[in-house]
Amino acid sequence: MSEMISPAEDKTVVDFTPEQWQVDPVRCSLWFPSEKQDDDQWHRHLDFYELVILLEGTVWDDSPVGQEMYKPGDFLIYAPGSVHHYSRLRNSRYYNVLFLPEAVTELTGIPGMETLLVRTGRSSLYHLGNTLLAQASAIAEDMHRESVQKNPGWKLCLKAQLSRLLIFLLRGADKTEESQLDSLAWRISCSIHFMEKRLAEKITLAQLAAVSSMSLSSYRHNFKNITGYSPKNYFLLLRLKNACRMLFSGKNIAETALASGFEEREYFSRMFKKYTNFSPSAAAERMHNDEKQLHKLIEELWQKK
């Protein structure tokens, strides 16, 4: 069933069902639409919620009541019955969590939770500072891993992680950035953002420590405590993660190596195989037109210390 709505009176609204999107009772995906993707279709959520946590880029959301631009750190929840569509997706990356109302029935007694989950046919928008965004992303990444790997007990695990994520968001949405600026996690996240924007460059530990306003020894210690990796290994994994995405998009090995910070193709191939157990060419063949394999390869990559 579909109908015509305002303001997009010339647009057909397509009904999205839980079965269509494999919501049973929770599903988490990581999306990074093409740089050239402009919009998706107008649609209505039938009997399920959608939670979006924007990590990078910008997204415009159109609904019958107007338009809103989302920026990194924003998270929003669409209630069952909501009608909307995304437009002007620009270099965006976001977690998308779909869940049935039955998955959150035990949470409705928590003060503020019903407001967070909003009413049928409505959506709500909140913002997280960088530190809280990193923590929420870590929970969402665990959920994404469960959704992809489907290990024994994955459905129960996803439901428990959804509860944890929603409670975390409820607690964090009202906090101000001011209380986060001096936290170690905030300062470490600044250095990670510095890395992500300079994958093809040579950067030093001193630069990263300076970005984080720490001494070299303090930076090494705190980075390891917060992320579980040394700064050097983390930067290497970011580069290899970028390489996985480039190979998936069809880039050749030489171009991928240079754009990911490897001046020598042989060294790139050796590091890639060491951390993924595949040569770049074998990985490209494995991932061919299969986004699930891309996510699986990236997940396996981050399991290496």
Backbone as CSV, one residue per row, in Angstrom:
resi,resn,N_x,N_y,N_z,CA_x,CA_y,CA_z,C_x,C_y,C_z
1,MET,0.845,-1.188,0.000,0.000,0.000,0.000,0.882,1.240,0.000
2,SER,0.535,2.257,-0.760,1.273,3.516,-0.771,0.291,4.649,-0.965
3,GLU,0.754,5.870,-0.636,-0.116,7.013,-0.778,0.704,8.246,-1.086
4,MET,0.051,9.324,-1.473,0.719,10.564,-1.777,0.644,11.471,-0.558
5,ILE,1.741,12.143,-0.224,1.739,13.003,0.948,2.332,14.357,0.609
6,SER,2.107,15.319,1.480,2.723,16.637,1.407,3.914,16.636,2.379
7,PRO,5.060,17.367,2.066,5.185,18.327,0.980,5.542,17.721,-0.369
8,ALA,5.911,16.443,-0.395,6.291,15.845,-1.667,5.067,15.232,-2.322
9,GLU,4.152,16.068,-2.766,2.866,15.583,-3.240,2.976,14.750,-4.514
10,ASP,4.095,14.901,-5.219,4.272,14.122,-6.438,5.085,12.861,-6.191
11,LYS,5.362,12.544,-4.919,6.182,11.391,-4.598,5.337,10.251,-4.050
12,THR,5.647,9.038,-4.470,4.995,7.853,-3.945,5.723,7.371,-2.708
13,VAL,4.992,7.067,-1.665,5.571,6.580,-0.419,5.499,5.061,-0.412
14,VAL,6.646,4.430,-0.258,6.731,2.973,-0.240,6.764,2.492,1.199
15,ASP,5.985,1.484,1.507,5.968,0.922,2.850,7.142,-0.033,3.037
16,PHE,7.938,0.184,4.086,9.039,-0.702,4.456,8.578,-1.577,5.622
17,THR,8.731,-2.879,5.494,8.287,-3.814,6.525,9.476,-4.414,7.256
18,PRO,9.271,-4.913,8.478,10.357,-5.575,9.201,10.918,-6.766,8.432
19,GLU,10.050,-7.522,7.754,10.503,-8.684,6.997,11.422,-8.264,5.859
20,GLN,11.073,-7.176,5.200,11.872,-6.699,4.072,13.298,-6.354,4.499
21,TRP,13.436,-5.796,5.695,14.745,-5.355,6.179,15.329,-6.306,7.213
22,GLN,14.741,-7.508,7.331,15.273,-8.561,8.206,15.450,-8.074,9.650
23,VAL,14.410,-7.425,10.165,14.425,-6.938,11.541,13.840,-8.020,12.434
24,ASP,14.684,-8.733,13.192,14.213,-9.920,13.912,15.014,-10.180,15.193
25,PRO,14.812,-9.429,16.280,14.012,-8.197,16.390,14.863,-6.934,16.214
26,VAL,16.211,-7.128,16.032,17.132,-5.995,15.913,18.092,-6.254,14.760
27,ARG,18.431,-5.196,14.050,19.444,-5.296,13.008,20.272,-4.016,13.013
28,CYS,21.602,-4.156,12.897,22.483,-2.988,12.876,23.379,-3.056,11.645
29,SER,23.444,-1.955,10.901,24.280,-1.874,9.705,25.139,-0.620,9.768
30,LEU,26.272,-0.676,9.064,27.125,0.501,8.897,27.047,0.908,7.436
31,TRP,26.621,2.147,7.186,26.406,2.615,5.820,27.412,3.699,5.477
32,PHE,27.941,3.635,4.259,28.742,4.742,3.730,28.366,4.893,2.258
33,PRO,27.253,5.625,1.992,26.757,5.773,0.625,27.798,6.383,-0.300
34,SER,27.637,6.119,-1.582,28.516,6.689,-2.592,28.535,8.205,-2.488
35,GLU,29.719,8.801,-2.777,29.835,10.252,-2.737,28.832,10.921,-3.672
36,LYS,28.435,10.196,-4.726,27.532,10.773,-5.713,26.064,10.487,-5.422
37,GLN,25.792,9.683,-4.364,24.407,9.356,-4.064,23.675,10.608,-3.604
38,ASP,22.546,10.861,-4.180,21.819,12.094,-3.875,20.681,11.863,-2.890
39,ASP,19.887,10.832,-3.103,18.776,10.616,-2.187,18.284,9.182,-2.284
40,ASP,17.329,8.844,-1.423,16.667,7.555,-1.515,15.175,7.810,-1.700
41,GLN,14.389,6.756,-1.703,12.964,6.912,-1.982,12.196,7.312,-0.723
42,TRP,11.067,7.985,-0.933,10.170,8.272,0.176,9.626,6.953,0.699
43,HIS,9.666,6.773,2.017,9.201,5.502,2.575,8.608,5.713,3.967
44,ARG,7.848,4.691,4.385,7.203,4.691,5.707,7.673,3.447,6.451
45,HIS,7.992,3.603,7.729,8.407,2.482,8.567,7.161,1.808,9.145
46,LEU,6.922,0.588,8.747,5.784,-0.160,9.284,6.237,-1.044,10.443
47,ASP,5.793,-0.729,11.632,5.977,-1.592,12.800,7.420,-1.749,13.255
48,PHE,8.310,-0.827,12.918,9.662,-0.897,13.469,10.258,0.504,13.585
49,TYR,11.207,0.623,14.520,11.940,1.863,14.744,13.208,1.887,13.888
50,GLU,13.703,3.110,13.641,15.013,3.283,13.014,15.810,4.288,13.840
51,LEU,17.008,3.870,14.256,17.941,4.746,14.958,19.129,4.997,14.036
52,VAL,19.469,6.260,13.822,20.597,6.636,12.970,21.594,7.436,13.798
53,ILE,22.871,7.025,13.755,23.951,7.746,14.423,24.922,8.187,13.350
54,LEU,24.989,9.490,13.084,25.815,9.999,11.989,27.254,10.201,12.463
55,LEU,28.187,9.557,11.754,29.599,9.619,12.116,30.361,10.652,11.299
56,GLU,30.077,10.719,9.999,30.809,11.613,9.106,29.857,12.198,8.068
57,GLY,30.254,13.345,7.508,29.504,13.939,6.415,28.225,14.606,6.880
58,THR,27.361,14.879,5.924,26.071,15.491,6.215,24.965,14.757,5.461
59,VAL,23.779,14.800,6.017,22.599,14.181,5.410,21.419,15.109,5.625
60,TRP,20.662,15.353,4.575,19.402,16.079,4.708,18.277,15.070,4.802
61,ASP,17.383,15.299,5.744,16.227,14.421,5.909,14.965,15.214,5.596
62,ASP,14.160,14.705,4.672,12.902,15.344,4.294,11.749,14.568,4.914
63,SER,10.815,15.295,5.492,9.629,14.678,6.066,8.425,15.558,5.724
64,PRO,7.217,15.095,6.005,6.035,15.912,5.696,6.012,17.267,6.393
65,VAL,6.835,17.448,7.445,6.815,18.721,8.164,7.984,19.627,7.798
66,GLY,8.866,19.187,6.892,9.972,20.039,6.483,11.271,19.287,6.309
67,GLN,12.403,20.043,6.273,13.722,19.481,6.067,14.625,19.769,7.259
68,GLU,15.583,18.866,7.487,16.543,19.026,8.564,17.881,18.485,8.084
69,MET,18.988,19.218,8.361,20.310,18.728,8.012,20.964,18.113,9.238
70,TYR,21.467,16.889,9.080,22.138,16.204,10.170,23.648,16.299,9.977
71,LYS,24.361,16.449,11.084,25.817,16.569,11.069,26.417,15.521,12.001
72,PRO,27.735,15.274,11.905,28.356,14.270,12.770,28.070,14.516,14.248
73,GLY,27.706,13.460,14.932,27.339,13.556,16.341,25.845,13.555,16.569
74,ASP,25.075,13.811,15.514,23.622,13.767,15.634,23.139,12.319,15.661
75,PHE,22.143,12.053,16.476,21.447,10.778,16.376,19.953,11.045,16.416
76,LEU,19.213,10.256,15.690,17.772,10.460,15.596,17.062,9.123,15.591
77,ILE,15.837,9.144,16.038,15.035,7.923,16.115,13.710,8.165,15.407
78,TYR,13.416,7.293,14.447,12.135,7.337,13.748,11.223,6.289,14.360
79,ALA,10.043,6.696,14.767,9.073,5.770,15.342,8.321,5.037,14.237
80,PRO,7.690,3.901,14.562,6.865,3.215,13.566,5.832,4.164,12.968
81,GLY,5.663,4.095,11.673,4.732,4.962,10.980,5.353,6.218,10.409
82,SER,6.630,6.483,10.734,7.293,7.687,10.239,7.468,7.640,8.729
83,VAL,7.278,8.784,8.100,7.447,8.921,6.651,8.584,9.918,6.401
84,HIS,9.551,9.543,5.575,10.660,10.457,5.290,11.494,9.906,4.132
85,HIS,12.504,10.669,3.744,13.538,10.153,2.858,14.778,11.004,3.019
86,TYR,15.952,10.410,2.733,17.217,11.118,2.832,17.554,11.764,1.490
87,SER,18.188,12.936,1.551,18.643,13.579,0.324,19.989,14.240,0.574
88,ARG,20.703,14.508,-0.493,22.001,15.181,-0.448,22.955,14.537,0.554
89,LEU,23.136,13.231,0.428,24.087,12.530,1.278,25.488,12.885,0.792
90,ARG,26.278,13.554,1.610,27.593,14.017,1.205,28.670,13.379,2.066
91,ASN,29.403,12.422,1.466,30.511,11.755,2.149,30.093,11.253,3.534
92,SER,28.890,10.736,3.606,28.339,10.368,4.907,28.693,8.932,5.286
93,ARG,28.737,8.722,6.593,28.922,7.381,7.150,28.118,7.335,8.435
94,TYR,27.293,6.305,8.594,26.432,6.280,9.770,26.016,4.851,10.120
95,TYR,25.743,4.668,11.411,25.167,3.403,11.868,23.654,3.500,11.760
96,ASN,23.051,2.417,11.314,21.612,2.346,11.142,21.115,1.143,11.938
97,VAL,20.332,1.405,12.986,19.820,0.332,13.851,18.311,0.259,13.701
98,LEU,17.825,-0.882,13.243,16.391,-1.116,13.089,15.937,-2.082,14.186
99,PHE,14.796,-1.791,14.815,14.350,-2.698,15.874,12.834,-2.647,16.032
100,LEU,12.276,-3.778,16.462,10.842,-3.898,16.695,10.480,-3.298,18.058
101,PRO,9.243,-2.821,18.213,8.820,-2.282,19.519,8.981,-3.300,20.645
102,GLU,8.796,-4.575,20.327,8.896,-5.612,21.367,10.300,-5.709,21.953
103,ALA,11.310,-5.209,21.204,12.686,-5.285,21.682,12.980,-4.275,22.778
104,VAL,12.073,-3.309,22.975,12.335,-2.250,23.959,11.223,-2.115,24.996
105,THR,10.363,-3.109,25.081,9.249,-3.004,26.029,9.736,-2.893,27.470
106,GLU,10.862,-3.533,27.806,11.368,-3.495,29.176,11.987,-2.145,29.524
107,LEU,12.201,-1.290,28.539,12.863,-0.011,28.776,11.892,1.136,29.016
108,THR,10.623,0.917,28.703,9.667,2.032,28.721,9.445,2.605,30.119
109,GLY,9.789,1.853,31.160,9.628,2.362,32.519,10.756,3.273,32.967
110,ILE,11.828,3.360,32.185,12.957,4.221,32.543,12.579,5.678,32.282
111,PRO,12.738,6.569,33.251,12.370,7.980,33.053,13.034,8.584,31.813
112,GLY,12.236,9.168,30.951,12.748,9.807,29.748,12.796,8.924,28.526
113,MET,12.672,7.593,28.709,12.817,6.684,27.570,11.671,6.833,26.577
114,GLU,10.451,7.024,27.062,9.326,7.166,26.139,9.478,8.420,25.288
115,THR,10.069,9.466,25.855,10.329,10.681,25.072,11.384,10.417,24.017
116,LEU,12.418,9.664,24.398,13.476,9.331,23.444,12.927,8.517,22.285
117,LEU,12.060,7.559,22.594,11.515,6.681,21.558,10.376,7.327,20.787
118,VAL,9.908,8.469,21.226,8.869,9.273,20.569,7.585,8.498,20.279
119,ARG,6.626,9.225,19.691,5.324,8.633,19.411,5.262,8.108,17.990
120,THR,4.253,7.307,17.716,4.065,6.742,16.386,4.002,7.837,15.334
121,GLY,4.766,7.628,14.277,4.740,8.552,13.150,5.600,9.783,13.326
122,ARG,6.375,9.871,14.411,7.201,11.043,14.669,8.677,10.643,14.709
123,SER,9.567,11.649,14.689,10.994,11.404,14.853,11.559,12.420,15.833
124,SER,12.700,12.097,16.450,13.336,13.012,17.383,14.813,13.103,17.055
125,LEU,15.417,14.288,17.271,16.807,14.542,16.940,17.570,14.990,18.184
126,TYR,18.723,14.396,18.418,19.580,14.740,19.540,21.017,14.855,19.043
127,HIS,21.895,15.379,19.906,23.299,15.500,19.525,24.196,14.992,20.643
128,LEU,25.287,14.320,20.241,26.298,13.849,21.175,27.613,14.559,20.884
129,GLY,28.374,14.886,21.920,29.722,15.395,21.724,30.626,14.285,21.217
130,ASN,31.845,14.642,20.828,32.744,13.672,20.204,33.085,12.494,21.104
131,THR,33.281,12.758,22.389,33.624,11.660,23.296,32.474,10.664,23.397
132,LEU,31.269,11.167,23.632,30.113,10.285,23.735,29.804,9.617,22.404
133,LEU,30.060,10.304,21.301,29.849,9.706,19.990,30.772,8.512,19.797
134,ALA,32.015,8.645,20.214,32.959,7.532,20.093,32.502,6.342,20.924
135,GLN,31.970,6.606,22.115,31.510,5.520,22.977,30.250,4.858,22.412
136,ALA,29.329,5.670,21.892,28.125,5.105,21.274,28.487,4.304,20.038
137,SER,29.475,4.782,19.274,29.906,4.076,18.068,30.491,2.717,18.403
138,ALA,31.196,2.634,19.530,31.776,1.358,19.944,30.681,0.329,20.221
139,ILE,29.602,0.757,20.871,28.479,-0.155,21.120,27.826,-0.558,19.800
140,ALA,27.605,0.424,18.916,26.978,0.140,17.628,27.843,-0.785,16.792
141,GLU,29.162,-0.628,16.878,30.054,-1.500,16.114,29.962,-2.938,16.600
142,ASP,29.836,-3.127,17.923,29.624,-4.477,18.457,28.316,-5.062,17.919
143,MET,27.280,-4.236,17.845,25.991,-4.693,17.321,26.111,-5.051,15.839
144,HIS,26.841,-4.227,15.105,27.038,-4.505,13.683,27.762,-5.826,13.483
145,ARG,28.758,-6.087,14.326,29.505,-7.338,14.230,28.592,-8.542,14.484
146,GLU,27.722,-8.419,15.489,26.787,-9.514,15.767,25.840,-9.724,14.588
147,SER,25.380,-8.636,13.978,24.455,-8.739,12.847,25.096,-9.436,11.653
148,VAL,26.393,-9.208,11.467,27.092,-9.785,10.316,27.493,-11.227,10.579
149,GLN,28.091,-11.475,11.749,28.656,-12.801,12.011,27.606,-13.831,12.419
150,LYS,26.553,-13.391,13.092,25.460,-14.290,13.497,25.973,-15.524,14.247
151,ASN,26.808,-15.295,15.238,27.284,-16.387,16.074,26.160,-16.862,16.994
152,PRO,26.292,-18.064,17.598,25.230,-18.581,18.471,24.814,-17.555,19.531
153,GLY,23.503,-17.338,19.644,22.978,-16.387,20.611,22.995,-14.945,20.144
154,TRP,23.220,-14.725,18.849,23.394,-13.357,18.353,22.139,-12.495,18.522
155,LYS,20.958,-13.096,18.402,19.739,-12.293,18.533,19.570,-11.766,19.957
156,LEU,19.829,-12.625,20.941,19.735,-12.186,22.330,20.798,-11.140,22.630
157,CYS,21.981,-11.342,22.069,23.070,-10.398,22.278,22.716,-9.026,21.687
158,LEU,22.140,-9.024,20.491,21.746,-7.769,19.848,20.695,-7.036,20.679
159,LYS,19.739,-7.773,21.202,18.683,-7.149,22.010,19.271,-6.513,23.269
160,ALA,20.219,-7.225,23.904,20.857,-6.675,25.102,21.688,-5.445,24.761
161,GLN,22.397,-5.495,23.632,23.220,-4.360,23.235,22.365,-3.150,22.843
162,LEU,21.185,-3.416,22.267,20.268,-2.320,21.941,19.840,-1.605,23.221
163,SER,19.503,-2.375,24.259,19.123,-1.772,25.535,20.251,-0.916,26.075
164,ARG,21.458,-1.445,26.010,22.624,-0.700,26.494,22.807,0.587,25.701
165,LEU,22.670,0.513,24.380,22.862,1.689,23.533,21.813,2.758,23.824
166,LEU,20.548,2.365,23.921,19.483,3.342,24.156,19.622,4.005,25.525
167,ILE,19.993,3.225,26.537,20.194,3.805,27.860,21.378,4.774,27.833
168,PHE,22.431,4.392,27.129,23.592,5.273,26.999,23.204,6.574,26.311
169,LEU,22.435,6.482,25.224,22.016,7.677,24.493,21.105,8.549,25.356
170,LEU,20.226,7.912,26.119,19.329,8.659,26.994,20.127,9.457,28.024
171,ARG,21.158,8.846,28.576,21.973,9.528,29.579,22.836,10.625,28.956
172,GLY,23.322,10.377,27.729,24.280,11.290,27.126,23.684,12.451,26.375
173,ALA,22.437,12.317,25.931,21.846,13.347,25.072,21.719,14.689,25.758
174,ASP,21.561,14.695,27.090,21.360,15.952,27.805,22.661,16.561,28.329
175,LYS,23.796,15.854,28.121,25.064,16.359,28.634,25.648,17.404,27.688
176,THR,26.365,18.356,28.230,26.940,19.413,27.410,28.340,19.046,26.968
177,GLU,28.814,19.673,25.891,30.165,19.452,25.388,31.196,19.944,26.404
178,GLU,30.849,20.953,27.192,31.827,21.560,28.085,32.426,20.550,29.050
179,SER,31.609,19.623,29.528,32.093,18.647,30.486,32.945,17.573,29.838
180,GLN,32.968,17.528,28.486,33.708,16.489,27.789,35.064,16.957,27.285
181,LEU,35.257,18.274,27.173,36.436,18.788,26.492,37.734,18.397,27.168
182,ASP,37.728,18.239,28.473,38.952,17.927,29.191,39.167,16.428,29.374
183,SER,38.284,15.613,28.885,38.416,14.172,29.093,39.518,13.599,28.215
184,LEU,40.143,12.541,28.691,41.193,11.883,27.918,40.643,11.322,26.618
185,ALA,39.439,10.740,26.682,38.857,10.143,25.481,38.631,11.201,24.398
186,TRP,38.205,12.389,24.826,37.994,13.475,23.863,39.305,13.810,23.162
187,ARG,40.376,13.949,23.928,41.659,14.341,23.345,42.234,13.241,22.451
188,ILE,42.053,11.991,22.863,42.509,10.881,22.017,41.709,10.849,20.717
189,SER,40.400,11.108,20.798,39.565,11.099,19.593,40.008,12.180,18.614
190,CYS,40.520,13.304,19.131,41.026,14.363,18.245,42.212,13.857,17.431
191,SER,43.080,13.065,18.060,44.241,12.534,17.334,43.823,11.474,16.318
192,ILE,42.786,10.709,16.638,42.287,9.710,15.683,41.695,10.403,14.468
193,HIS,40.959,11.479,14.698,40.418,12.257,13.579,41.566,12.821,12.739
194,PHE,42.639,13.250,13.394,43.831,13.751,12.693,44.412,12.657,11.795
195,MET,44.479,11.430,12.312,44.967,10.298,11.515,44.081,10.047,10.297
196,GLU,42.767,10.017,10.538,41.816,9.656,9.485,41.884,10.616,8.299
197,LYS,42.234,11.866,8.555,42.295,12.862,7.490,43.650,12.883,6.791
198,ARG,44.614,12.080,7.269,45.969,12.115,6.722,46.518,10.713,6.481
199,LEU,45.700,9.832,5.965,46.108,8.442,5.776,47.284,8.302,4.815
200,ALA,47.384,9.184,3.838,48.460,9.078,2.839,49.708,9.846,3.243
201,GLU,49.683,10.507,4.399,50.803,11.335,4.833,51.652,10.626,5.887
202,LYS,52.863,11.131,6.076,53.710,10.662,7.158,53.474,11.564,8.358
203,ILE,52.964,10.999,9.420,52.731,11.784,10.629,53.523,11.168,11.770
204,THR,53.896,11.981,12.723,54.735,11.523,13.821,53.945,11.412,15.112
205,LEU,54.518,10.671,16.039,53.899,10.538,17.354,53.849,11.897,18.054
206,ALA,54.858,12.716,17.795,54.885,14.049,18.398,53.713,14.893,17.904
207,GLN,53.370,14.776,16.614,52.218,15.503,16.086,50.936,15.056,16.769
208,LEU,50.775,13.746,16.910,49.566,13.202,17.525,49.459,13.617,18.992
209,ALA,50.587,13.594,19.698,50.586,14.009,21.099,50.223,15.484,21.224
210,ALA,50.731,16.282,20.280,50.428,17.716,20.310,48.956,17.983,20.055
211,VAL,48.373,17.249,19.105,46.946,17.395,18.826,46.121,17.063,20.064
212,SER,46.602,16.105,20.848,45.889,15.663,22.053,46.284,16.450,23.298
213,SER,47.214,17.404,23.139,47.689,18.223,24.273,48.252,17.349,25.390
214,MET,49.112,16.381,24.998,49.741,15.484,25.961,51.231,15.367,25.658
215,SER,51.979,14.892,26.656,53.373,14.544,26.425,53.420,13.242,25.637
216,LEU,54.577,12.922,25.070,54.694,11.687,24.291,54.364,10.460,25.137
217,SER,54.945,10.377,26.322,54.724,9.186,27.167,53.272,9.085,27.612
218,SER,52.684,10.229,27.971,51.276,10.229,28.397,50.368,9.840,27.245
219,TYR,50.683,10.341,26.053,49.859,10.018,24.885,49.906,8.525,24.585
220,ARG,51.104,7.936,24.552,51.231,6.492,24.290,50.400,5.691,25.292
221,HIS,50.572,6.031,26.569,49.898,5.286,27.635,48.379,5.409,27.526
222,ASN,47.889,6.631,27.373,46.436,6.846,27.341,45.803,6.311,26.067
223,PHE,46.509,6.416,24.953,45.969,5.890,23.695,45.764,4.376,23.813
224,LYS,46.751,3.692,24.356,46.662,2.231,24.517,45.530,1.860,25.474
225,ASN,45.406,2.588,26.566,44.363,2.288,27.550,42.962,2.475,26.980
226,ILE,42.780,3.510,26.159,41.451,3.847,25.654,41.064,3.009,24.440
227,THR,42.007,2.780,23.526,41.673,2.077,22.277,42.041,0.601,22.279
228,GLY,43.016,0.220,23.100,43.494,-1.156,23.084,44.607,-1.385,22.078
229,TYR,44.980,-0.345,21.350,46.033,-0.440,20.337,47.108,0.611,20.610
230,SER,48.312,0.368,20.094,49.318,1.421,20.105,48.956,2.417,19.011
231,PRO,49.392,3.679,19.105,49.096,4.638,18.032,49.585,4.160,16.670
232,LYS,50.761,3.545,16.627,51.323,3.075,15.361,50.432,2.012,14.737
233,ASN,50.023,1.030,15.534,49.172,-0.037,15.000,47.794,0.483,14.598
234,TYR,47.267,1.415,15.374,45.949,1.970,15.054,45.990,2.686,13.708
235,PHE,47.045,3.462,13.484,47.179,4.186,12.215,47.326,3.200,11.060
236,LEU,48.079,2.129,11.285,48.236,1.102,10.245,46.889,0.461,9.919
237,LEU,46.099,0.153,10.942,44.797,-0.471,10.715,43.839,0.483,10.006
238,LEU,43.916,1.767,10.314,43.095,2.745,9.589,43.457,2.752,8.116
239,ARG,44.748,2.677,7.817,45.197,2.657,6.429,44.723,1.387,5.711
240,LEU,44.830,0.255,6.392,44.386,-0.999,5.781,42.876,-1.035,5.612
241,LYS,42.152,-0.437,6.553,40.695,-0.345,6.425,40.332,0.483,5.195
242,ASN,41.031,1.586,4.998,40.812,2.411,3.806,41.126,1.625,2.543
243,ALA,42.188,0.809,2.601,42.556,-0.008,1.448,41.456,-1.011,1.113
244,CYS,40.857,-1.615,2.136,39.760,-2.568,1.901,38.619,-1.887,1.148
245,ARG,38.263,-0.696,1.568,37.158,0.017,0.927,37.505,0.398,-0.515
246,MET,38.759,0.798,-0.743,39.159,1.166,-2.098,39.153,-0.039,-3.028
247,LEU,39.650,-1.174,-2.533,39.641,-2.392,-3.345,38.211,-2.826,-3.648
248,PHE,37.329,-2.671,-2.648,35.924,-3.015,-2.851,35.300,-2.147,-3.939
249,SER,35.713,-0.879,-3.998,35.145,0.043,-4.989,35.761,-0.111,-6.368
250,GLY,36.735,-1.028,-6.510,37.292,-1.305,-7.827,38.609,-0.627,-8.138
251,LYS,39.216,0.048,-7.155,40.500,0.696,-7.395,41.594,-0.353,-7.552
252,ASN,42.615,-0.025,-8.376,43.703,-0.987,-8.557,44.639,-0.964,-7.354
253,ILE,45.502,-1.973,-7.268,46.338,-2.152,-6.081,47.332,-1.009,-5.913
254,ALA,47.950,-0.555,-6.996,48.936,0.518,-6.905,48.303,1.807,-6.395
255,GLU,47.146,2.163,-6.936,46.440,3.369,-6.517,45.991,3.260,-5.061
256,THR,45.515,2.086,-4.699,45.064,1.852,-3.330,46.210,1.987,-2.343
257,ALA,47.357,1.417,-2.688,48.523,1.478,-1.797,48.942,2.917,-1.533
258,LEU,49.072,3.719,-2.567,49.514,5.110,-2.407,48.509,5.936,-1.611
259,ALA,47.229,5.786,-1.935,46.191,6.560,-1.248,46.057,6.157,0.217
260,SER,46.540,4.962,0.553,46.442,4.461,1.924,47.743,4.622,2.698
261,GLY,48.697,5.334,2.115,49.922,5.650,2.842,51.069,4.690,2.672
262,PHE,51.021,3.804,1.664,52.095,2.847,1.420,52.820,3.222,0.123
263,GLU,54.069,3.675,0.253,54.809,4.101,-0.925,55.277,2.923,-1.772
264,GLU,55.510,1.788,-1.134,55.970,0.591,-1.845,54.853,-0.445,-1.914
265,ARG,54.537,-0.850,-3.128,53.450,-1.806,-3.325,53.752,-3.142,-2.646
266,GLU,55.009,-3.575,-2.681,55.371,-4.862,-2.080,55.145,-4.841,-0.572
267,TYR,55.535,-3.730,0.068,55.322,-3.603,1.514,53.828,-3.568,1.831
268,PHE,53.067,-2.859,1.008,51.618,-2.811,1.192,51.018,-4.214,1.132
269,SER,51.409,-4.978,0.112,50.861,-6.331,-0.053,51.220,-7.208,1.132
270,ARG,52.456,-7.039,1.632,52.893,-7.856,2.762,52.102,-7.520,4.023
271,MET,51.906,-6.227,4.307,51.145,-5.815,5.482,49.671,-6.203,5.350
272,PHE,49.126,-6.040,4.154,47.721,-6.368,3.929,47.471,-7.847,4.208
273,LYS,48.362,-8.697,3.704,48.174,-10.141,3.918,48.413,-10.520,5.368
274,LYS,49.358,-9.841,6.021,49.642,-10.139,7.429,48.421,-9.895,8.300
275,TYR,47.688,-8.822,8.014,46.579,-8.438,8.878,45.211,-8.947,8.412
276,THR,45.087,-9.359,7.160,43.790,-9.846,6.678,43.810,-11.312,6.270
277,ASN,45.026,-11.888,6.140,45.214,-13.266,5.662,44.887,-13.427,4.175
278,PHE,44.742,-12.296,3.472,44.496,-12.319,2.032,45.459,-11.360,1.342
279,SER,45.860,-11.710,0.136,46.585,-10.734,-0.673,45.579,-9.691,-1.140
280,PRO,46.028,-8.493,-1.526,45.075,-7.478,-2.007,44.207,-7.973,-3.160
281,SER,44.808,-8.710,-4.104,44.029,-9.198,-5.246,43.011,-10.244,-4.810
282,ALA,43.402,-11.115,-3.884,42.464,-12.136,-3.391,41.333,-11.489,-2.596
283,ALA,41.658,-10.447,-1.826,40.626,-9.744,-1.061,39.639,-9.063,-1.989
284,ALA,40.157,-8.435,-3.052,39.277,-7.770,-4.016,38.330,-8.769,-4.656
285,GLU,38.848,-9.951,-4.950,38.007,-10.995,-5.550,36.972,-11.496,-4.550
286,ARG,37.379,-11.632,-3.297,36.467,-12.098,-2.254,35.327,-11.108,-2.031
287,MET,35.637,-9.805,-2.087,34.643,-8.772,-1.792,33.804,-8.377,-2.994
288,HIS,34.085,-8.890,-4.155,33.467,-8.428,-5.397,31.943,-8.313,-5.279
289,ASN,31.467,-7.061,-5.302,30.021,-6.763,-5.252,29.320,-7.366,-4.040
290,ASP,30.067,-7.633,-2.973,29.476,-8.242,-1.778,29.851,-7.396,-0.561
291,GLU,28.965,-6.474,-0.181,29.251,-5.562,0.924,29.415,-6.309,2.240
292,LYS,28.735,-7.440,2.380,28.861,-8.233,3.596,30.299,-8.713,3.774
293,GLN,30.930,-9.132,2.669,32.318,-9.590,2.736,33.262,-8.437,3.074
294,LEU,32.946,-7.240,2.589,33.755,-6.069,2.932,33.713,-5.834,4.435
295,HIS,32.514,-5.808,5.015,32.384,-5.580,6.448,33.077,-6.688,7.242
296,LYS,32.965,-7.911,6.762,33.585,-9.036,7.469,35.101,-8.910,7.460
297,LEU,35.660,-8.504,6.321,37.109,-8.340,6.206,37.598,-7.233,7.134
298,ILE,36.864,-6.131,7.204,37.244,-5.021,8.079,37.150,-5.440,9.544
299,GLU,36.121,-6.209,9.885,35.979,-6.688,11.261,37.125,-7.614,11.649
300,GLU,37.515,-8.504,10.718,38.634,-9.407,10.980,39.928,-8.622,11.140
301,LEU,40.054,-7.563,10.360,41.235,-6.718,10.422,41.419,-6.114,11.810
302,TRP,40.334,-5.596,12.412,40.430,-4.925,13.696,40.579,-5.899,14.868
303,GLN,40.531,-7.183,14.598,40.767,-8.159,15.648,42.266,-8.396,15.872
304,LYS,43.073,-7.869,14.948,44.533,-8.009,15.058,45.082,-6.857,15.887
305,LYS,45.942,-7.187,16.834,46.552,-6.160,17.696,47.945,-5.817,17.181
